[in-house]
Amino acid sequence: MPRFIEPYTLTGREFVVLEPLERRHETELLEAAKDGDIYKLWYTGLASPQAVLNYVDTALSMRDQLGAMPFVARNLASGKIIGSTRYFNVDAASRRLEIGHTWYSASVQRTGVNTEAKFMLLKHAFEKLNCIAVEFRTHWFNFQSRRAIERLGAKQDGVLRNHQIAPNGTLRDTVVFSILQSEWPTVKAHLLHQMQRHRDALAKGEAHAQ
């Protein structure tokens, strides 16, 4: 039986390439996580360098057992790995999935990377996989992630209180957002406009928020 999500490389125009995660990417991912010491942020899943390796193990296990599709993000200009993201919580029967487990090196945050990556993931989900909804979730205290999700055009569905126990023993409240298939044309137009702004800023040597 074919997978709902087959391995596929998504190539952007300006900023990023998303390619299926493989074990050989571990060393480069570890270096990407060290950029800005983002693994020290207590509310993320990258609590230590070892957690980056666990991240790969978990991602590949989810791919093989649950139909997820993890990606590494490469800088289109330099070819360096700058982060990772994932399709997961896949419900093939209902054509739903979640985009998450996303992180980027500090040096590429607040550039066009996230916008272009999310555009490609959403476009593939709605236009190739024919999804009826795409979901995003993040930690209540990850305010940067919440703002970034809202800027994509996703709407907040609610908050799952005490949803998970974090590695440090704290209780996580999870904020849930989604984009519906019927909303995709408008969200797509919005993201195309945002990416054009990033291209204009790049041409001028400036930077805009994601």
Backbone as a printed PyTorch tensor [residue, N CA C, xyz], in Angstrom:
tensor([[[  0.8560,  -1.1980,   0.0000],
         [  0.0000,   0.0000,   0.0000],
         [  0.8900,   1.2460,   0.0000]],

        [[  0.6690,   2.1810,  -0.9230],
         [  1.5210,   3.3810,  -0.9730],
         [  1.3160,   4.2670,   0.2550]],

        [[  2.3630,   4.9850,   0.6050],
         [  2.2870,   5.9320,   1.7060],
         [  1.4510,   7.1350,   1.2980]],

        [[  0.7990,   7.7490,   2.2810],
         [  0.0710,   8.9900,   2.0250],
         [  1.0500,  10.0940,   1.6470]],

        [[  2.2100,  10.1380,   2.3330],
         [  3.2400,  11.1370,   2.0490],
         [  4.5010,  10.4070,   1.6010]],

        [[  4.8140,  10.5130,   0.3380],
         [  6.0400,   9.9270,  -0.1960],
         [  7.1930,  10.9140,  -0.0240]],

        [[  8.4400,  10.4140,   0.0800],
         [  9.6010,  11.3260,   0.1610],
         [  9.6410,  12.2550,  -1.0470]],

        [[  9.8490,  13.5280,  -0.7810],
         [  9.8040,  14.5140,  -1.8580],
         [ 10.6250,  15.7210,  -1.4340]],

        [[ 11.4630,  16.2270,  -2.3360],
         [ 12.2620,  17.4220,  -2.0570],
         [ 11.5190,  18.6560,  -2.5450]],

        [[ 11.4000,  19.6520,  -1.6700],
         [ 10.7120,  20.9000,  -1.9760],
         [ 11.7610,  22.0010,  -2.1030]],

        [[ 11.8240,  22.6320,  -3.2570],
         [ 12.8580,  23.6320,  -3.5300],
         [ 12.2470,  25.0140,  -3.6820]],

        [[ 12.6950,  25.9460,  -2.8540],
         [ 12.1980,  27.3080,  -2.9220],
         [ 12.9120,  28.1270,  -3.9750]],

        [[ 12.4540,  29.3600,  -4.1550],
         [ 13.0410,  30.2540,  -5.1620],
         [ 14.2160,  31.0510,  -4.6220]],

        [[ 14.1800,  31.3860,  -3.3160],
         [ 15.1650,  32.3260,  -2.7870],
         [ 15.9490,  31.8120,  -1.5800]],

        [[ 15.3010,  31.0780,  -0.6830],
         [ 15.8830,  30.9030,   0.6390],
         [ 16.2190,  29.4730,   1.0430]],

        [[ 15.3660,  28.4980,   0.7310],
         [ 15.4980,  27.2120,   1.4090],
         [ 15.0920,  26.0450,   0.5190]],

        [[ 15.7390,  24.9070,   0.7650],
         [ 15.3720,  23.6230,   0.1700],
         [ 15.0290,  22.6770,   1.3060]],

        [[ 13.9220,  21.9840,   1.1970],
         [ 13.5320,  20.9770,   2.1800],
         [ 13.7310,  19.6050,   1.5610]],

        [[ 14.6020,  18.8100,   2.1620],
         [ 14.8440,  17.4700,   1.6410],
         [ 14.5710,  16.4400,   2.7360]],

        [[ 14.1090,  15.2450,   2.3770],
         [ 13.7860,  14.2350,   3.3850],
         [ 14.9630,  13.9430,   4.3070]],

        [[ 14.6940,  13.9200,   5.5970],
         [ 15.7150,  13.6670,   6.6150],
         [ 16.2680,  12.2510,   6.4880]],

        [[ 17.5880,  12.1360,   6.6040],
         [ 18.2570,  10.8450,   6.6250],
         [ 19.2680,  10.8240,   7.7640]],

        [[ 19.6870,   9.6190,   8.1450],
         [ 20.6320,   9.4770,   9.2430],
         [ 21.9310,  10.2420,   8.9830]],

        [[ 22.3320,  10.3500,   7.7340],
         [ 23.5940,  11.0180,   7.3860],
         [ 23.5790,  12.5120,   7.7090]],

        [[ 22.4020,  13.0670,   8.0180],
         [ 22.2950,  14.4990,   8.2960],
         [ 22.6100,  14.8490,   9.7580]],

        [[ 22.8570,  13.8710,  10.6170],
         [ 22.9760,  14.1160,  12.0520],
         [ 24.0300,  15.1720,  12.3940]],

        [[ 25.2370,  15.0200,  11.8390],
         [ 26.3330,  15.9320,  12.1910],
         [ 26.0060,  17.3660,  11.8020]],

        [[ 25.4680,  17.5520,  10.6050],
         [ 25.1190,  18.9040,  10.1560],
         [ 23.9830,  19.4940,  10.9790]],

        [[ 23.0380,  18.6630,  11.3870],
         [ 21.9450,  19.1510,  12.2340],
         [ 22.4620,  19.6160,  13.5860]],

        [[ 23.4160,  18.8760,  14.1290],
         [ 23.9860,  19.2540,  15.4140],
         [ 24.6790,  20.6120,  15.3100]],

        [[ 25.4080,  20.8360,  14.2340],
         [ 26.0640,  22.1270,  14.0350],
         [ 25.0290,  23.2390,  13.8700]],

        [[ 23.9530,  22.9520,  13.1610],
         [ 22.8970,  23.9550,  12.9730],
         [ 22.2620,  24.3310,  14.3030]],

        [[ 22.0780,  23.3420,  15.1840],
         [ 21.4630,  23.6070,  16.4910],
         [ 22.3790,  24.4270,  17.3880]],

        [[ 23.6830,  24.3170,  17.1850],
         [ 24.6240,  25.0850,  17.9950],
         [ 24.6490,  26.5630,  17.6070]],

        [[ 24.1430,  26.8810,  16.4310],
         [ 24.1210,  28.2600,  15.9440],
         [ 23.1340,  29.0630,  16.7730]],

        [[ 23.6570,  29.8030,  17.7420],
         [ 22.8010,  30.5780,  18.6300],
         [ 22.3940,  29.8380,  19.8750]],

        [[ 22.9150,  28.6160,  20.0600],
         [ 22.5930,  27.7980,  21.2350],
         [ 21.0910,  27.6710,  21.4420]],

        [[ 20.3640,  27.4390,  20.3360],
         [ 18.9090,  27.3700,  20.4800],
         [ 18.4730,  26.1720,  21.3030]],

        [[ 19.3620,  25.1740,  21.4460],
         [ 18.9910,  24.0140,  22.2480],
         [ 18.9130,  24.3490,  23.7370]],

        [[ 19.3480,  25.5580,  24.1270],
         [ 19.2830,  25.9560,  25.5280],
         [ 17.9320,  26.5800,  25.8970]],

        [[ 17.0560,  26.8230,  24.8980],
         [ 15.7410,  27.3740,  25.2000],
         [ 14.9090,  26.2930,  25.8870]],

        [[ 14.4580,  26.5700,  27.0880],
         [ 13.8540,  25.5270,  27.9130],
         [ 12.5500,  24.9890,  27.3500]],

        [[ 11.8220,  25.7990,  26.5250],
         [ 10.5220,  25.3580,  26.0340],
         [ 10.6060,  24.6170,  24.7010]],

        [[ 11.8080,  24.4300,  24.1550],
         [ 11.9280,  23.6800,  22.9080],
         [ 12.2560,  22.2270,  23.2000]],

        [[ 12.1760,  21.3940,  22.1540],
         [ 12.4960,  19.9810,  22.3040],
         [ 13.9750,  19.7020,  22.1820]],

        [[ 14.7950,  20.7240,  21.9010],
         [ 16.2300,  20.5180,  21.7340],
         [ 16.9420,  20.9460,  23.0110]],

        [[ 16.7570,  20.1520,  24.0690],
         [ 17.2410,  20.5480,  25.3780],
         [ 18.7550,  20.3910,  25.5240]],

        [[ 19.4160,  19.6640,  24.6260],
         [ 20.8480,  19.4300,  24.6970],
         [ 21.3260,  18.9390,  23.3480]],

        [[ 22.6550,  18.9310,  23.1190],
         [ 23.1420,  18.3480,  21.8660],
         [ 22.6780,  16.9080,  21.6760]],

        [[ 22.6360,  16.1410,  22.7800],
         [ 22.1660,  14.7610,  22.6670],
         [ 20.7220,  14.7130,  22.1930]],

        [[ 19.9320,  15.7140,  22.5790],
         [ 18.5290,  15.7430,  22.1690],
         [ 18.3890,  15.9060,  20.6650]],

        [[ 19.3830,  16.5310,  20.0250],
         [ 19.3460,  16.6490,  18.5660],
         [ 19.4210,  15.2610,  17.9390]],

        [[ 20.2850,  14.4090,  18.4900],
         [ 20.4020,  13.0490,  17.9830],
         [ 19.1230,  12.2650,  18.2780]],

        [[ 18.5420,  12.4730,  19.4550],
         [ 17.2670,  11.8380,  19.7690],
         [ 16.1660,  12.3270,  18.8380]],

        [[ 16.2610,  13.6080,  18.4610],
         [ 15.3030,  14.1990,  17.5180],
         [ 15.3080,  13.4230,  16.2090]],

        [[ 16.5000,  13.0950,  15.7110],
         [ 16.6110,  12.3370,  14.4650],
         [ 16.0270,  10.9420,  14.6460]],

        [[ 16.3630,  10.2770,  15.7540],
         [ 15.8290,   8.9390,  16.0200],
         [ 14.3080,   8.9520,  16.0200]],

        [[ 13.7360,   9.9180,  16.7360],
         [ 12.2820,  10.0150,  16.8350],
         [ 11.6530,  10.3110,  15.4860]],

        [[ 12.2710,  11.2200,  14.7310],
         [ 11.7340,  11.6000,  13.4270],
         [ 11.6980,  10.4110,  12.4750]],

        [[ 12.7760,   9.6500,  12.4380],
         [ 12.8370,   8.5030,  11.5390],
         [ 11.8920,   7.3970,  11.9870]],

        [[ 11.7280,   7.2390,  13.2940],
         [ 10.7740,   6.2590,  13.8150],
         [  9.3460,   6.6480,  13.4450]],

        [[  9.0150,   7.9480,  13.5730],
         [  7.6870,   8.4230,  13.1900],
         [  7.4510,   8.2320,  11.6960]],

        [[  8.5090,   8.4390,  10.8980],
         [  8.3870,   8.2260,   9.4590],
         [  8.0700,   6.7730,   9.1410]],

        [[  8.8070,   5.8580,   9.7530],
         [  8.6870,   4.4460,   9.4120],
         [  7.4350,   3.7970,   9.9990]],

        [[  7.0080,   4.2660,  11.1750],
         [  5.9080,   3.6010,  11.8670],
         [  4.5760,   4.3420,  11.7770]],

        [[  4.6230,   5.6720,  11.6000],
         [  3.3910,   6.4630,  11.6810],
         [  3.1050,   7.2720,  10.4190]],

        [[  3.9150,   7.1070,   9.3860],
         [  3.6470,   7.7960,   8.1270],
         [  4.0480,   9.2470,   8.0880]],

        [[  4.8570,   9.7050,   9.0570],
         [  5.3240,  11.0910,   9.0650],
         [  6.3620,  11.2930,   7.9640]],

        [[  6.6980,  12.5580,   7.7030],
         [  7.7580,  12.8680,   6.7400],
         [  8.5990,  14.0230,   7.2720]],

        [[  9.7560,  13.7180,   7.8770],
         [ 10.6480,  14.7730,   8.3680],
         [ 11.5480,  15.2970,   7.2590]],

        [[ 11.9010,  16.5700,   7.3620],
         [ 12.7670,  17.2220,   6.3930],
         [ 13.9240,  17.9200,   7.0990]],

        [[ 15.0580,  18.0410,   6.4080],
         [ 16.0800,  19.0090,   6.8110],
         [ 15.9110,  20.2320,   5.9190]],

        [[ 16.2170,  21.3870,   6.4760],
         [ 16.1610,  22.6410,   5.7210],
         [ 17.5760,  23.0540,   5.3750]],

        [[ 17.8320,  23.2840,   4.0930],
         [ 19.1370,  23.7460,   3.6310],
         [ 19.0290,  25.1740,   3.1190]],

        [[ 20.0110,  25.9690,   3.4490],
         [ 20.0960,  27.3010,   2.8780],
         [ 20.3210,  27.1700,   1.3780]],

        [[ 19.4700,  27.8050,   0.5980],
         [ 19.5360,  27.6550,  -0.8550],
         [ 20.8530,  28.1880,  -1.4180]],

        [[ 21.3950,  29.2380,  -0.8070],
         [ 22.6170,  29.8480,  -1.3130],
         [ 23.8690,  29.0690,  -0.9080]],

        [[ 23.9590,  28.7000,   0.3830],
         [ 25.1830,  28.0830,   0.8940],
         [ 25.1640,  26.5600,   0.8670]],

        [[ 23.9760,  25.9700,   0.8460],
         [ 23.8680,  24.5160,   0.9040],
         [ 23.9640,  23.9540,   2.3070]],

        [[ 24.1620,  24.8110,   3.3120],
         [ 24.2870,  24.3580,   4.6940],
         [ 22.9250,  24.0230,   5.2840]],

        [[ 22.8820,  22.9720,   6.0970],
         [ 21.6630,  22.6630,   6.8380],
         [ 21.4600,  23.7250,   7.9120]],

        [[ 20.2450,  24.2520,   7.9790],
         [ 19.9470,  25.3540,   8.8960],
         [ 18.7730,  25.0390,   9.8070]],

        [[ 18.2820,  23.8020,   9.7680],
         [ 17.1760,  23.4530,  10.6360],
         [ 16.4360,  22.2270,  10.1480]],

        [[ 15.2400,  22.0530,  10.6780],
         [ 14.4440,  20.8810,  10.3390],
         [ 12.9680,  21.1680,  10.5790]],

        [[ 12.1160,  20.4100,   9.8930],
         [ 10.6710,  20.5280,  10.0660],
         [ 10.0480,  19.1960,   9.6980]],

        [[  8.7300,  19.0670,   9.8790],
         [  8.1510,  17.7300,   9.7270],
         [  6.6450,  17.7780,   9.4550]],

        [[  6.1870,  16.8910,   8.5600],
         [  4.7840,  16.4920,   8.5090],
         [  4.6160,  15.3480,   9.5160]],

        [[  3.6100,  15.4290,  10.3800],
         [  3.3820,  14.3260,  11.3220],
         [  1.9330,  14.3830,  11.8010]],

        [[  1.5980,  13.5330,  12.7800],
         [  0.2020,  13.3650,  13.1800],
         [ -0.6720,  13.1940,  11.9380]],

        [[ -0.2290,  12.3010,  11.0690],
         [ -0.8770,  12.1060,   9.7740],
         [ -2.1270,  11.2510,   9.9320]],

        [[ -3.2400,  11.7730,   9.4620],
         [ -4.5040,  11.0370,   9.4080],
         [ -4.8710,  10.9060,   7.9330]],

        [[ -4.3690,   9.8420,   7.3100],
         [ -4.5470,   9.6810,   5.8620],
         [ -6.0120,   9.5260,   5.4930]],

        [[ -6.7830,   8.8330,   6.3290],
         [ -8.1900,   8.6010,   6.0120],
         [ -8.9700,   9.9100,   5.9490]],

        [[ -8.6240,  10.8380,   6.8240],
         [ -9.3160,  12.1330,   6.8590],
         [ -8.5240,  13.2300,   6.1530]],

        [[ -7.3830,  12.8700,   5.5920],
         [ -6.5400,  13.8080,   4.8370],
         [ -6.2020,  15.0480,   5.6800]],

        [[ -5.6980,  14.7720,   6.8720],
         [ -5.2480,  15.8260,   7.7840],
         [ -3.8180,  15.5180,   8.2090]],

        [[ -3.0750,  16.5530,   8.5400],
         [ -1.7400,  16.3690,   9.0980],
         [ -1.3420,  17.6160,   9.8650]],

        [[ -0.2560,  17.4940,  10.5870],
         [  0.2920,  18.6190,  11.3400],
         [  1.6700,  18.9470,  10.8020]],

        [[  2.0100,  20.2230,  10.7790],
         [  3.3630,  20.6720,  10.4750],
         [  3.9830,  21.1640,  11.7740]],

        [[  5.1500,  20.6410,  12.0950],
         [  5.7680,  21.0610,  13.3470],
         [  7.1380,  20.4540,  13.5460]],

        [[  7.5560,  20.3750,  14.8300],
         [  8.9260,  19.9840,  15.1720],
         [  9.9020,  20.8370,  14.3570]],

        [[  9.5580,  22.1210,  14.2110],
         [ 10.3230,  23.0360,  13.3670],
         [ 11.2860,  23.8620,  14.1990]],

        [[ 12.5150,  23.9490,  13.7590],
         [ 13.4950,  24.8500,  14.3730],
         [ 14.5130,  25.2620,  13.3170]],

        [[ 15.0820,  26.4510,  13.5220],
         [ 16.0770,  26.9820,  12.6000],
         [ 17.2520,  27.5610,  13.3810]],

        [[ 18.4150,  27.5490,  12.7520],
         [ 19.5840,  28.2000,  13.3340],
         [ 19.2740,  29.6740,  13.5790]],

        [[ 19.8630,  30.2100,  14.6340],
         [ 19.5920,  31.6010,  14.9970],
         [ 19.9500,  32.5680,  13.8750]],

        [[ 20.9860,  32.2540,  13.1040],
         [ 21.4610,  33.1750,  12.0770],
         [ 20.4860,  33.3380,  10.9180]],

        [[ 19.5130,  32.4260,  10.7680],
         [ 18.5580,  32.5490,   9.6620],
         [ 17.1570,  32.8880,  10.1460]],

        [[ 16.9980,  33.0810,  11.4410],
         [ 15.6980,  33.4940,  11.9380],
         [ 15.4410,  34.9480,  11.5660]],

        [[ 14.1460,  35.2670,  11.3990],
         [ 13.7140,  36.6000,  10.9850],
         [ 14.2400,  36.9380,   9.5910]],

        [[ 14.3160,  35.9170,   8.7540],
         [ 14.5800,  36.0900,   7.3260],
         [ 13.3950,  35.4590,   6.5900]],

        [[ 13.5310,  35.2150,   5.3020],
         [ 12.4350,  34.6110,   4.5550],
         [ 12.3800,  33.1020,   4.6200]],

        [[ 13.2740,  32.4790,   5.3910],
         [ 13.3600,  31.0160,   5.4210],
         [ 12.0540,  30.3780,   5.8730]],

        [[ 11.5420,  30.8090,   7.0170],
         [ 10.3420,  30.1680,   7.5580],
         [  9.1420,  30.3700,   6.6440]],

        [[  8.9830,  31.5720,   6.1190],
         [  7.8420,  31.8460,   5.2430],
         [  7.8710,  30.9600,   4.0130]],

        [[  9.0490,  30.8710,   3.3690],
         [  9.1380,  30.0660,   2.1550],
         [  8.9720,  28.5770,   2.4600]],

        [[  9.5620,  28.1030,   3.5610],
         [  9.4210,  26.7000,   3.9230],
         [  7.9730,  26.3400,   4.1990]],

        [[  7.2850,  27.1790,   4.9810],
         [  5.8910,  26.8950,   5.2990],
         [  5.0200,  26.9800,   4.0490]],

        [[  5.3160,  27.9190,   3.1630],
         [  4.5620,  28.0160,   1.9080],
         [  4.6750,  26.7190,   1.1230]],

        [[  5.8820,  26.1920,   0.9900],
         [  6.0700,  24.9610,   0.2200],
         [  5.3750,  23.7750,   0.8800]],

        [[  5.4630,  23.6820,   2.2030],
         [  4.8130,  22.5820,   2.9140],
         [  3.2950,  22.6570,   2.7910]],

        [[  2.7450,  23.8610,   2.9290],
         [  1.3000,  24.0340,   2.8170],
         [  0.8260,  23.7770,   1.3880]],

        [[  1.5570,  24.2840,   0.4220],
         [  1.1850,  24.0840,  -0.9820],
         [  1.1720,  22.5940,  -1.3200]],

        [[  2.1920,  21.8740,  -0.8830],
         [  2.2560,  20.4320,  -1.1450],
         [  1.1050,  19.7080,  -0.4500]],

        [[  0.8240,  20.1110,   0.8010],
         [ -0.2350,  19.4630,   1.5630],
         [ -1.6090,  19.6680,   0.9280]],

        [[ -1.9120,  20.8960,   0.5290],
         [ -3.2440,  21.1910,  -0.0070],
         [ -3.3880,  20.8500,  -1.4810]],

        [[ -2.3330,  21.0470,  -2.2580],
         [ -2.4680,  20.9070,  -3.7100],
         [ -2.0040,  19.5520,  -4.2400]],

        [[ -1.1530,  18.8520,  -3.5070],
         [ -0.6980,  17.5270,  -3.9350],
         [ -1.3200,  16.4070,  -3.1030]],

        [[ -1.3690,  16.6140,  -1.7860],
         [ -1.9310,  15.5940,  -0.9060],
         [ -3.4320,  15.7710,  -0.7010]],

        [[ -3.9790,  16.8960,  -1.1630],
         [ -5.4130,  17.1770,  -1.0550],
         [ -5.9020,  17.1470,   0.3880]],

        [[ -5.1140,  17.7270,   1.2810],
         [ -5.5010,  17.7650,   2.6930],
         [ -6.7080,  18.6840,   2.8910]],

        [[ -7.5460,  18.3260,   3.8590],
         [ -8.6950,  19.1760,   4.1880],
         [ -8.3500,  20.1680,   5.2930]],

        [[ -7.2730,  19.8870,   6.0320],
         [ -6.8340,  20.8060,   7.0880],
         [ -5.3910,  20.5050,   7.4430]],

        [[ -4.6630,  21.5470,   7.7950],
         [ -3.2900,  21.4240,   8.2750],
         [ -3.2060,  22.1230,   9.6210]],

        [[ -2.6120,  21.4500,  10.5820],
         [ -2.5890,  21.9260,  11.9620],
         [ -1.1810,  22.3300,  12.3770]],

        [[ -1.1140,  23.2800,  13.3080],
         [  0.1450,  23.6940,  13.9270],
         [ -0.0660,  23.7150,  15.4360]],

        [[  0.9430,  23.2940,  16.1880],
         [  0.8650,  23.3500,  17.6470],
         [  2.1800,  23.8950,  18.1870]],

        [[  2.1070,  24.6020,  19.3030],
         [  3.3240,  25.1170,  19.9170],
         [  3.1150,  25.3180,  21.4110]],

        [[  4.2090,  25.4620,  22.1230],
         [  4.1880,  25.6900,  23.5660],
         [  3.5850,  27.0610,  23.8580]],

        [[  2.7850,  27.1390,  24.9080],
         [  2.1740,  28.4110,  25.2980],
         [  3.2120,  29.5140,  25.4640]],

        [[  4.3810,  29.1770,  26.0080],
         [  5.4050,  30.1830,  26.2750],
         [  6.3290,  30.4180,  25.0920]],

        [[  6.1270,  29.7230,  23.9830],
         [  6.9350,  29.9840,  22.7950],
         [  6.2530,  31.0800,  21.9910]],

        [[  6.3410,  32.2960,  22.5100],
         [  5.6290,  33.4240,  21.9090],
         [  6.1230,  33.7160,  20.4990]],

        [[  7.4060,  33.5110,  20.2430],
         [  7.9420,  33.7360,  18.9020],
         [  7.2930,  32.7870,  17.8980]],

        [[  7.1590,  31.5210,  18.2820],
         [  6.5270,  30.5420,  17.4000],
         [  5.0570,  30.8670,  17.1860]],

        [[  4.3700,  31.2880,  18.2420],
         [  2.9520,  31.6220,  18.1130],
         [  2.7420,  32.7830,  17.1470]],

        [[  3.5910,  33.7910,  17.2510],
         [  3.4770,  34.9330,  16.3300],
         [  3.7670,  34.5100,  14.8990]],

        [[  4.7660,  33.6430,  14.7360],
         [  5.1210,  33.1840,  13.3910],
         [  3.9770,  32.3910,  12.7640]],

        [[  3.3060,  31.5570,  13.5570],
         [  2.1790,  30.7640,  13.0430],
         [  1.0270,  31.6810,  12.6540]],

        [[  0.7540,  32.6710,  13.4920],
         [ -0.3170,  33.6190,  13.1800],
         [ -0.0120,  34.4060,  11.9120]],

        [[  1.2630,  34.7670,  11.7060],
         [  1.6310,  35.5070,  10.5060],
         [  1.4420,  34.6770,   9.2390]],

        [[  1.4500,  33.3650,   9.3660],
         [  1.1760,  32.5130,   8.2050],
         [ -0.2690,  32.6390,   7.7440]],

        [[ -1.1420,  33.0290,   8.6650],
         [ -2.5660,  33.0880,   8.3550],
         [ -3.3730,  32.0080,   9.0450]],

        [[ -2.7170,  31.2100,   9.9030],
         [ -3.4410,  30.1800,  10.6530],
         [ -4.2910,  30.8230,  11.7430]],

        [[ -5.3880,  30.1670,  12.0750],
         [ -6.2860,  30.6420,  13.1280],
         [ -6.1610,  29.7410,  14.3540]],

        [[ -6.2330,  30.3610,  15.5360],
         [ -6.1090,  29.5930,  16.7740],
         [ -7.4050,  28.8390,  17.0550]],

        [[ -7.2690,  27.5250,  17.2570],
         [ -8.4210,  26.6830,  17.5720],
         [ -8.6690,  26.5860,  19.0730]],

        [[ -7.6060,  26.6370,  19.8600],
         [ -7.7700,  26.5230,  21.2990],
         [ -6.4620,  26.1930,  21.9850]],

        [[ -6.5420,  25.9300,  23.3030],
         [ -5.3730,  25.6060,  24.1170],
         [ -5.6310,  24.2900,  24.8420]],

        [[ -4.7040,  23.3450,  24.6960],
         [ -4.7780,  22.0790,  25.4200],
         [ -4.0040,  22.2560,  26.7250]],

        [[ -4.7410,  22.3650,  27.8300],
         [ -4.1240,  22.6390,  29.1300],
         [ -3.4560,  21.3910,  29.6880]],

        [[ -2.2540,  21.5730,  30.2780],
         [ -1.4760,  20.4440,  30.8110],
         [ -1.4350,  19.2980,  29.8090]],

        [[ -1.1350,  19.6460,  28.5940],
         [ -1.2020,  18.6820,  27.4880],
         [ -0.0820,  17.6490,  27.5530]],

        [[  1.1260,  18.0790,  27.9580],
         [  2.2640,  17.1790,  27.9830],
         [  3.1770,  17.5050,  29.1580]],

        [[  3.9750,  16.5030,  29.5450],
         [  5.0240,  16.7150,  30.5330],
         [  6.3330,  16.9090,  29.7800]],

        [[  6.9360,  18.0700,  29.9500],
         [  8.1630,  18.3980,  29.2410],
         [  9.3510,  17.6350,  29.8190]],

        [[ 10.4700,  17.5570,  29.0580],
         [ 11.6550,  16.8510,  29.5610],
         [ 12.1560,  17.3680,  30.9010]],

        [[ 11.9420,  18.6680,  31.1820],
         [ 12.3940,  19.2160,  32.4680],
         [ 11.3590,  19.0590,  33.5740]],

        [[ 10.2720,  18.3450,  33.2970],
         [  9.2580,  18.0590,  34.3080],
         [  8.1310,  19.0680,  34.3900]],

        [[  8.2210,  20.1860,  33.6720],
         [  7.1460,  21.1670,  33.6880],
         [  5.9810,  20.6800,  32.8310]],

        [[  4.8140,  21.2420,  33.0880],
         [  3.6120,  20.8840,  32.3360],
         [  3.4320,  21.8580,  31.1820]],

        [[  3.2380,  21.3270,  30.0050],
         [  3.1140,  22.1470,  28.8020],
         [  1.6560,  22.3720,  28.4530]],

        [[  1.2760,  23.6390,  28.3030],
         [  0.0160,  23.9990,  27.6580],
         [  0.3090,  24.1630,  26.1690]],

        [[ -0.4630,  23.5100,  25.3320],
         [ -0.2290,  23.5120,  23.8930],
         [ -1.2720,  24.3560,  23.1830]],

        [[ -0.8130,  25.3260,  22.3860],
         [ -1.7060,  26.1770,  21.6030],
         [ -1.8690,  25.5430,  20.2230]],

        [[ -3.1300,  25.3690,  19.8010],
         [ -3.4470,  24.6820,  18.5470],
         [ -3.9670,  25.6900,  17.5220]],

        [[ -3.3740,  25.6540,  16.3270],
         [ -3.7920,  26.4870,  15.2010],
         [ -4.0870,  25.5800,  14.0090]],

        [[ -4.8360,  26.0980,  13.0370],
         [ -5.0500,  25.3260,  11.8090],
         [ -5.3450,  26.2440,  10.6290]],

        [[ -5.1360,  25.6860,   9.4360],
         [ -5.5530,  26.2930,   8.1770],
         [ -6.4110,  25.2650,   7.4610]],

        [[ -7.5840,  25.6590,   6.9940],
         [ -8.4990,  24.7620,   6.3110],
         [ -8.2830,  24.8310,   4.8040]],

        [[ -8.6770,  23.7630,   4.1310],
         [ -8.5430,  23.7230,   2.6770],
         [ -9.2540,  24.9120,   2.0260]],

        [[-10.4280,  25.2700,   2.5470],
         [-11.1810,  26.3880,   1.9800],
         [-10.4700,  27.7210,   2.1800]],

        [[ -9.5830,  27.7910,   3.1800],
         [ -8.8530,  29.0290,   3.4620],
         [ -7.5450,  29.1320,   2.6720]],

        [[ -7.1110,  28.0200,   2.0900],
         [ -5.8010,  27.9950,   1.4510],
         [ -5.6270,  29.0440,   0.3510]],

        [[ -6.5920,  29.2680,  -0.5560],
         [ -6.3530,  30.2770,  -1.5920],
         [ -6.0100,  31.6540,  -1.0210]],

        [[ -6.7020,  32.0600,   0.0400],
         [ -6.4230,  33.3630,   0.6460],
         [ -5.0850,  33.3500,   1.3660]],

        [[ -4.8100,  32.2800,   2.1080],
         [ -3.5220,  32.1630,   2.7980],
         [ -2.3880,  32.1240,   1.7860]],

        [[ -2.5900,  31.4280,   0.6780],
         [ -1.5740,  31.3490,  -0.3640],
         [ -1.2540,  32.7370,  -0.9150]],

        [[ -2.2850,  33.5210,  -1.1990],
         [ -2.0670,  34.8750,  -1.7030],
         [ -1.3070,  35.7150,  -0.6800]],

        [[ -1.6450,  35.5540,   0.5920],
         [ -0.9640,  36.2770,   1.6650],
         [  0.5130,  35.8960,   1.7240]],

        [[  0.8220,  34.5920,   1.6450],
         [  2.2060,  34.1390,   1.7350],
         [  3.0120,  34.5570,   0.5070]],

        [[  2.3900,  34.5370,  -0.6630],
         [  3.0740,  35.0120,  -1.8630],
         [  3.4590,  36.4800,  -1.7110]],

        [[  2.5650,  37.2610,  -1.1250],
         [  2.8600,  38.6770,  -0.8740],
         [  4.0060,  38.8110,   0.1240]],

        [[  3.9840,  37.9980,   1.1880],
         [  5.0510,  38.0570,   2.1860],
         [  6.3970,  37.6870,   1.5740]],

        [[  6.4010,  36.6730,   0.7190],
         [  7.6550,  36.2560,   0.0980],
         [  8.1880,  37.3160,  -0.8550]],

        [[  7.2900,  38.0250,  -1.5170],
         [  7.7390,  39.1100,  -2.3870],
         [  8.3880,  40.2220,  -1.5620]],

        [[  7.8390,  40.4930,  -0.4040],
         [  8.4400,  41.4790,   0.4960],
         [  9.8420,  41.0470,   0.9110]],

        [[  9.9960,  39.7400,   1.2030],
         [ 11.3170,  39.2320,   1.5650],
         [ 12.2890,  39.3620,   0.3950]],

        [[ 11.8160,  39.0780,  -0.8200],
         [ 12.6890,  39.2030,  -1.9880],
         [ 13.1050,  40.6560,  -2.2070]],

        [[ 12.1500,  41.5600,  -2.0230],
         [ 12.4640,  42.9870,  -2.1650],
         [ 13.4820,  43.4250,  -1.1170]],

        [[ 13.2940,  42.9270,   0.1270],
         [ 14.2210,  43.2790,   1.1970],
         [ 15.6020,  42.6960,   0.9380]],

        [[ 15.6370,  41.4670,   0.4090],
         [ 16.9140,  40.8420,   0.0950],
         [ 17.6630,  41.6430,  -0.9580]],

        [[ 16.9320,  42.1310,  -1.9350],
         [ 17.5440,  42.9310,  -3.0060],
         [ 18.1120,  44.2380,  -2.4650]],

        [[ 17.4910,  44.7550,  -1.4050],
         [ 17.9450,  46.0030,  -0.8040],
         [ 18.9410,  45.7850,   0.3260]],

        [[ 19.2150,  44.4990,   0.6360],
         [ 20.1420,  44.1960,   1.7070],
         [ 19.5340,  44.3940,   3.0740]],

        [[ 18.2100,  44.2880,   3.1630],
         [ 17.5210,  44.4820,   4.4340],
         [ 16.9860,  43.1430,   4.9140]],

        [[ 16.2870,  43.1720,   6.0560],
         [ 15.6650,  41.9650,   6.6060],
         [ 14.3190,  42.3220,   7.1920]],

        [[ 13.3330,  41.4610,   6.9470],
         [ 12.0110,  41.6310,   7.5470],
         [ 11.7300,  40.4630,   8.4620]],

        [[ 10.7780,  40.6340,   9.3300],
         [ 10.3700,  39.5160,  10.2030],
         [  9.7540,  38.4320,   9.3580]],

        [[  9.8210,  37.1930,   9.9050],
         [  9.2440,  36.0640,   9.1890],
         [  7.7450,  36.2460,   9.0600]]])
